[in-house]
């Protein structure tokens, strides 16, 4: 279950959510989502009891739907950090494609503390969960009309 904090009914206010990784209940993903109407801004990180006070700066990526070629997404990294770039790029491209809006994604999450040490399967489960939560948040905001 995700814990959500919002800034009331302020339009375009960021929504902050925290939820555990699927196979690492002591590791939470924290995300902050802002839907500015014309674009999305998403920041996410993972927090463990050992690293609750700090996390390294990760990658920051911009993606937008290609209006000329449907189904293709244009993407450019604005700041790169090797360990987070692939995840951030995939997430930005998917969000831009699903929403039809440009997406700015900042990510400093790490799956090393997951049950098997951050395997591809664990990272994909985390990725799927992030996408589910973000799309639920966007759907609920759209249903409210904000």
Residue, then its C-alpha position, 0 to 999 in steps of 0.5 A: x500500500x502506498x502512503x500519499x501526501x498532497x498539498x491540498x487542492x492546489x493545482x499542479x501541486x506535487x504529490x508525494x508517495x512512498x511504497x515498499x519494493x515488491x521483494x524488499x519490504x525494508x526498502x521504500x521507493x519515494x516519489x514526487x509527481x507533478x502534473x503541470x498539465x502540459x508536462x510531468x515532473x517525476x523524482x524518485x529514490x529508494x530509501x533503506x533504514x541504513x541510508x534514510x538520511x542521504x542518497x546520491x544524485x542520480x540521472x535526470x532525463x527528458x522525454x517527449x512523444x514524437x508527433x511526427x512518428x506515432x509510437x516513437x518517443x524522443x529522449x535526451x539525458x540532461x544529467x547522467x549517473x551510470x547506475x541509474x541512467x537506463x532505468x530513468x530513460x526507460x521510465x521517462x520514455x514510457x511515461x511520455x508514451x503513455x500520457x502523450x506529454x513530455x516527461x522530466x524524470x529524476x531518479x536516484x533509486x538503487x535496487x542493491x538492497x532488494x532480496x537478491x541484490x538487485x537482479x534484473x527481475x527485481x529492477x523490472x518489478x520495481x519499474x512496473x510498480x513505479x509505473x502502476x503507482x504513477x498511472x494511478x496517481x495521474x488517473x485519480x488526479x484526472x478523475x478529480x479534474x485537477 
